[in-house]
């Protein structure tokens, strides 16, 4: 079975990044998109919803049926993130704002990660799927 490390990194006010390592694929959900999602789904914390959905996706994609998450476990993750807790499975993570005005950047793009993202909307009880919110981002 092919394996690839997959990261979901979110910071309130900045957005969420989906990062697949091999092959490298990156998709970003902007803070503005998450806010629009929250406006359309009153009382829903968009960042917590993404975190819970990503954790369900991870559990369903690891090839081990014993690690799947129940609706109760998914809701637990949602509540923990909603309350401001930090959850991480990585060995380290650094976060800072940088002055990148003098960086020479080029932009490469690939097809969106529609298939994995489409799985994040299932069974989470939202009227507009998280997939729609992610894929509508510019």
C-alpha positions in Angstrom: 0.0 0.0 0.0 1.3 3.4 -1.0 2.0 5.8 1.9 2.3 9.5 2.0 2.5 11.8 4.9 -0.4 14.3 5.1 -0.5 17.4 7.3 -3.4 19.7 8.1 -2.1 22.9 9.7 -4.6 25.5 10.9 -4.2 28.9 12.7 -7.2 31.0 13.6 -7.1 34.2 11.7 -4.8 32.8 9.0 -6.5 29.8 7.5 -5.7 26.1 7.1 -3.2 24.3 4.9 -3.5 20.8 3.6 -0.1 19.4 2.8 0.6 16.1 1.2 4.3 15.2 1.1 4.8 12.6 -1.6 4.0 13.7 -4.2 3.9 17.2 -2.9 0.5 18.8 -3.0 -0.7 21.9 -1.1 -4.1 23.4 -0.7 -5.0 26.4 1.4 -8.3 27.4 2.9 -8.3 31.1 3.6 -9.5 32.6 6.8 -12.1 34.5 4.8 -13.5 31.3 3.3 -13.8 29.8 6.8 -15.6 32.9 8.0 -18.0 32.7 5.1 -18.6 29.1 5.9 -19.4 30.1 9.6 -21.8 32.8 8.4 -23.7 30.3 6.4 -23.7 27.7 9.2 -24.7 29.7 12.3 -23.1 28.5 15.5 -20.4 26.3 13.7 -16.7 26.9 14.4 -15.1 26.5 11.0 -11.6 25.8 12.2 -12.9 23.2 14.6 -15.0 21.6 11.9 -12.0 21.4 9.6 -9.9 19.9 12.4 -12.5 17.2 13.2 -13.1 16.4 9.6 -9.4 16.1 8.9 -8.9 13.7 11.8 -11.8 11.6 10.5 -10.1 11.6 7.1 -6.8 10.5 8.6 -8.5 7.7 10.5 -10.4 6.5 7.4 -7.3 6.7 5.2 -4.7 4.8 7.3 -5.7 1.4 6.0 -6.7 0.1 9.4 -10.5 -0.2 10.0 -9.9 -0.4 13.8 -8.8 3.2 13.9 -11.9 4.8 12.4 -13.6 7.4 14.5 -17.2 7.4 15.6 -19.4 10.5 15.4 -18.9 11.0 19.2 -15.1 10.9 18.8 -15.3 13.4 15.9 -17.6 15.7 17.9 -15.1 15.4 20.8 -12.3 16.7 18.6 -14.5 19.5 17.3 -15.3 20.6 20.9 -11.6 20.5 22.0 -10.5 22.6 19.1 -13.5 25.0 19.5 -12.4 25.6 23.1 -8.9 26.6 21.9 -6.9 23.5 22.6 -4.0 22.5 20.4 -3.7 19.0 19.1 -0.7 17.8 17.1 0.9 14.5 16.0 4.0 16.1 14.6 7.5 16.1 16.3 7.8 19.8 15.9 6.2 22.8 14.3 7.4 26.4 14.0 5.1 29.3 13.3 6.0 32.9 12.9 5.2 35.8 10.6 8.0 36.7 8.3 8.9 39.6 6.0 8.9 37.8 2.6 8.9 40.9 0.5 12.4 40.2 -0.9 11.8 36.4 -1.5 11.9 35.3 -5.1 8.9 33.0 -5.4 7.3 31.1 -8.3 3.9 29.6 -8.3 3.2 26.0 -9.3 -0.3 24.6 -9.2 -1.9 21.2 -9.5 -5.4 20.0 -9.6 -7.2 20.5 -6.3 -7.2 17.7 -3.7 -10.9 17.2 -4.4 -11.0 13.4 -3.6 -9.6 13.6 -0.1 -11.4 16.8 0.7 -14.7 15.3 -0.5 -14.5 12.7 2.3 -14.3 15.4 5.0 -18.0 16.5 4.5 -19.5 13.1 5.1 -21.3 12.4 8.4 -20.6 15.7 10.0 -24.1 17.1 9.9 -23.5 20.3 8.0 -25.8 21.7 5.4 -23.0 22.9 3.1 -20.2 20.4 2.9 -16.8 21.3 3.9 -15.7 20.2 0.4 -17.8 23.1 -1.0 -16.1 25.6 1.3 -12.6 24.3 0.5 -13.0 24.1 -3.2 -14.6 27.5 -3.4 -11.5 29.2 -2.1 -9.4 31.1 -4.5 
